[in-house]
Amino acid sequence: MPVTYPIADAAGDIRLEPCFNVDELAALLGASDRTVRRRVSCGAWPYVRGKGGRILFTRAHVRLIVAAFNETHDYPAH
């Protein structure tokens, strides 16, 4: 269940928005949390940093990630 966090937009306005953490997104995608963290660290997926440096995903991020996750990509071997 996403938790609501204050998010600032480009104009500097702050709004409360539901955000998913790494574990919630991994469960939503049917992937591992390691996969989610790798995609974030290589810059393939959008995210925001929450309090304490937590990686969070807004609903807009999740829509973009799901669209990208459903496409075939050639990611380099790890």
ABEGO torsion letter per residue (X at the ends): XBBBBBBBBAAGBBBBBBBBBAAAAAAAAGBBAAAAAAAAAAGABBBBBBBGGBBBBBAAAAAAAAAAAABBBBBBBX
